Amino acid sequence: MGQDDEAKGAPVEASDTSPREFSTDIPARLERLPWGRFHTLVVVALGITWILDGLEVTLAGSVAGALKE
């Protein structure tokens, strides 16, 4: 199997098929990030959206019963 076979789409066997283990420090880096004003605004906005969504479902349920009659 040469380069011509690979270009034609012939299957190429991998020499090492054992799973690899990766270690990262991403979680530790994320934990060190400071909590800023932006994060507070996002949490507040999501909370308001959650409350309004619940209100909408409650109102829709009440109105649906009245419209059925």
Backbone as JSON Lines, residues from 0, in Angstrom:
{"i":0,"aa":"M","n":[0.85,-1.18,0.0],"ca":[0.0,0.0,0.0],"c":[0.88,1.24,0.0]}
{"i":1,"aa":"G","n":[0.78,1.99,-1.02],"ca":[1.57,3.2,-1.11],"c":[0.68,4.42,-1.07]}
{"i":2,"aa":"Q","n":[1.23,5.52,-1.49],"ca":[0.46,6.76,-1.51],"c":[-0.68,6.68,-2.51]}
{"i":3,"aa":"D","n":[-0.48,5.94,-3.6],"ca":[-1.53,5.83,-4.6],"c":[-2.76,5.12,-4.04]}
{"i":4,"aa":"D","n":[-2.53,4.09,-3.21],"ca":[-3.65,3.36,-2.61],"c":[-4.43,4.26,-1.64]}
{"i":5,"aa":"E","n":[-3.72,5.08,-0.88],"ca":[-4.38,5.98,0.06],"c":[-5.2,7.02,-0.67]}
{"i":6,"aa":"A","n":[-4.7,7.5,-1.79],"ca":[-5.42,8.51,-2.56],"c":[-6.68,7.94,-3.19]}
{"i":7,"aa":"K","n":[-6.68,6.64,-3.49],"ca":[-7.83,5.99,-4.11],"c":[-8.89,5.6,-3.09]}
{"i":8,"aa":"G","n":[-8.61,5.76,-1.83],"ca":[-9.59,5.43,-0.81],"c":[-9.42,4.03,-0.25]}
{"i":9,"aa":"A","n":[-8.3,3.39,-0.5],"ca":[-8.07,2.06,0.04],"c":[-7.91,2.16,1.55]}
{"i":10,"aa":"P","n":[-8.42,1.18,2.28],"ca":[-8.31,1.23,3.74],"c":[-6.85,1.14,4.18]}
{"i":11,"aa":"V","n":[-6.53,1.89,5.19],"ca":[-5.19,1.89,5.74],"c":[-5.28,1.41,7.17]}
{"i":12,"aa":"E","n":[-4.47,0.42,7.52],"ca":[-4.51,-0.14,8.86],"c":[-3.65,0.7,9.8]}
{"i":13,"aa":"A","n":[-4.17,0.9,10.99],"ca":[-3.41,1.64,12.0],"c":[-2.44,0.7,12.68]}
{"i":14,"aa":"S","n":[-1.27,1.19,12.97],"ca":[-0.26,0.34,13.59],"c":[-0.5,0.19,15.1]}
{"i":15,"aa":"D","n":[-1.07,1.21,15.72],"ca":[-1.31,1.17,17.17],"c":[-2.78,1.44,17.42]}
{"i":16,"aa":"T","n":[-3.51,0.41,17.82],"ca":[-4.95,0.56,18.04],"c":[-5.31,0.62,19.51]}
{"i":17,"aa":"S","n":[-4.32,0.66,20.39],"ca":[-4.62,0.7,21.82],"c":[-5.14,2.09,22.2]}
{"i":18,"aa":"P","n":[-6.11,2.14,23.12],"ca":[-6.65,3.45,23.51],"c":[-5.59,4.26,24.26]}
{"i":19,"aa":"R","n":[-5.63,5.55,24.03],"ca":[-4.68,6.44,24.69],"c":[-5.37,7.19,25.82]}
{"i":20,"aa":"E","n":[-4.62,7.52,26.81],"ca":[-5.16,8.26,27.95],"c":[-4.56,9.66,27.95]}
{"i":21,"aa":"F","n":[-5.43,10.66,27.99],"ca":[-4.97,12.04,27.99],"c":[-5.26,12.66,29.35]}
{"i":22,"aa":"S","n":[-4.3,13.36,29.86],"ca":[-4.55,14.1,31.1],"c":[-4.41,15.59,30.79]}
{"i":23,"aa":"T","n":[-5.38,16.35,31.27],"ca":[-5.37,17.79,31.02],"c":[-5.54,18.54,32.33]}
{"i":24,"aa":"D","n":[-5.23,19.8,32.28],"ca":[-5.45,20.64,33.45],"c":[-6.57,21.65,33.2]}
{"i":25,"aa":"I","n":[-7.44,21.34,32.24],"ca":[-8.53,22.26,31.89],"c":[-9.49,22.48,33.07]}
{"i":26,"aa":"P","n":[-9.96,21.43,33.75],"ca":[-10.86,21.68,34.89],"c":[-10.22,22.57,35.97]}
{"i":27,"aa":"A","n":[-8.95,22.36,36.23],"ca":[-8.28,23.18,37.23],"c":[-8.18,24.63,36.76]}
{"i":28,"aa":"R","n":[-7.92,24.82,35.48],"ca":[-7.84,26.19,34.95],"c":[-9.19,26.87,35.0]}
{"i":29,"aa":"L","n":[-10.27,26.13,34.71],"ca":[-11.61,26.71,34.78],"c":[-11.97,27.1,36.21]}
{"i":30,"aa":"E","n":[-11.54,26.3,37.18],"ca":[-11.83,26.61,38.58],"c":[-11.12,27.88,39.04]}
{"i":31,"aa":"R","n":[-10.0,28.21,38.43],"ca":[-9.25,29.4,38.83],"c":[-9.77,30.68,38.19]}
{"i":32,"aa":"L","n":[-10.69,30.57,37.23],"ca":[-11.22,31.77,36.59],"c":[-12.06,32.57,37.58]}
{"i":33,"aa":"P","n":[-11.92,33.88,37.56],"ca":[-12.7,34.7,38.5],"c":[-14.17,34.81,38.07]}
{"i":34,"aa":"W","n":[-15.04,34.94,39.07],"ca":[-16.47,35.13,38.81],"c":[-16.68,36.62,38.57]}
{"i":35,"aa":"G","n":[-17.18,36.97,37.4],"ca":[-17.31,38.38,37.05],"c":[-18.74,38.84,36.96]}
{"i":36,"aa":"R","n":[-18.9,40.09,36.6],"ca":[-20.23,40.69,36.46],"c":[-21.01,40.0,35.35]}
{"i":37,"aa":"F","n":[-20.32,39.62,34.28],"ca":[-20.97,38.94,33.17],"c":[-21.63,37.64,33.63]}
{"i":38,"aa":"H","n":[-20.94,36.87,34.46],"ca":[-21.49,35.61,34.94],"c":[-22.73,35.84,35.79]}
{"i":39,"aa":"T","n":[-22.7,36.87,36.62],"ca":[-23.86,37.21,37.44],"c":[-25.05,37.59,36.57]}
{"i":40,"aa":"L","n":[-24.79,38.39,35.54],"ca":[-25.88,38.79,34.63],"c":[-26.47,37.59,33.89]}
{"i":41,"aa":"V","n":[-25.64,36.66,33.49],"ca":[-26.13,35.46,32.8],"c":[-27.01,34.64,33.73]}
{"i":42,"aa":"V","n":[-26.58,34.46,34.97],"ca":[-27.37,33.68,35.93],"c":[-28.7,34.37,36.22]}
{"i":43,"aa":"V","n":[-28.69,35.68,36.38],"ca":[-29.93,36.42,36.63],"c":[-30.85,36.33,35.41]}
{"i":44,"aa":"A","n":[-30.3,36.49,34.22],"ca":[-31.12,36.42,33.0],"c":[-31.74,35.03,32.85]}
{"i":45,"aa":"L","n":[-30.98,33.99,33.13],"ca":[-31.53,32.64,33.04],"c":[-32.61,32.41,34.09]}
{"i":46,"aa":"G","n":[-32.43,32.95,35.28],"ca":[-33.45,32.83,36.32],"c":[-34.74,33.53,35.94]}
{"i":47,"aa":"I","n":[-34.63,34.74,35.41],"ca":[-35.82,35.47,34.97],"c":[-36.52,34.72,33.84]}
{"i":48,"aa":"T","n":[-35.74,34.19,32.91],"ca":[-36.33,33.43,31.8],"c":[-37.05,32.19,32.31]}
{"i":49,"aa":"W","n":[-36.48,31.52,33.3],"ca":[-37.1,30.33,33.86],"c":[-38.42,30.69,34.53]}
{"i":50,"aa":"I","n":[-38.45,31.78,35.27],"ca":[-39.68,32.22,35.94],"c":[-40.75,32.59,34.92]}
{"i":51,"aa":"L","n":[-40.36,33.35,33.89],"ca":[-41.34,33.76,32.87],"c":[-41.86,32.56,32.08]}
{"i":52,"aa":"D","n":[-41.02,31.58,31.85],"ca":[-41.46,30.38,31.14],"c":[-42.49,29.63,31.97]}
{"i":53,"aa":"G","n":[-42.26,29.53,33.27],"ca":[-43.24,28.88,34.14],"c":[-44.55,29.64,34.18]}
{"i":54,"aa":"L","n":[-44.47,30.97,34.2],"ca":[-45.68,31.8,34.18],"c":[-46.45,31.6,32.88]}
{"i":55,"aa":"E","n":[-45.72,31.53,31.77],"ca":[-46.36,31.34,30.47],"c":[-47.1,30.01,30.42]}
{"i":56,"aa":"V","n":[-46.49,28.95,30.92],"ca":[-47.13,27.64,30.92],"c":[-48.37,27.65,31.8]}
{"i":57,"aa":"T","n":[-48.3,28.31,32.95],"ca":[-49.45,28.4,33.85],"c":[-50.59,29.17,33.2]}
{"i":58,"aa":"L","n":[-50.28,30.3,32.59],"ca":[-51.32,31.09,31.92],"c":[-51.92,30.35,30.73]}
{"i":59,"aa":"A","n":[-51.09,29.67,29.97],"ca":[-51.59,28.93,28.81],"c":[-52.52,27.81,29.26]}
{"i":60,"aa":"G","n":[-52.19,27.16,30.37],"ca":[-53.06,26.1,30.88],"c":[-54.39,26.64,31.35]}
{"i":61,"aa":"S","n":[-54.38,27.8,31.99],"ca":[-55.63,28.41,32.46],"c":[-56.49,28.88,31.3]}
{"i":62,"aa":"V","n":[-55.88,29.52,30.33],"ca":[-56.63,30.04,29.17],"c":[-57.15,28.9,28.3]}
{"i":63,"aa":"A","n":[-56.39,27.82,28.18],"ca":[-56.83,26.69,27.36],"c":[-58.12,26.09,27.91]}
{"i":64,"aa":"G","n":[-58.23,26.03,29.23],"ca":[-59.46,25.52,29.83],"c":[-60.65,26.43,29.56]}
{"i":65,"aa":"A","n":[-60.44,27.73,29.6],"ca":[-61.52,28.68,29.34],"c":[-61.9,28.68,27.86]}
{"i":66,"aa":"L","n":[-60.94,28.52,26.98],"ca":[-61.24,28.52,25.54],"c":[-61.94,27.24,25.1]}
{"i":67,"aa":"K","n":[-61.78,26.18,25.86],"ca":[-62.39,24.9,25.51],"c":[-63.91,24.98,25.64]}
{"i":68,"aa":"E","n":[-64.41,25.8,26.53],"ca":[-65.85,25.9,26.78],"c":[-66.6,26.61,25.72]}
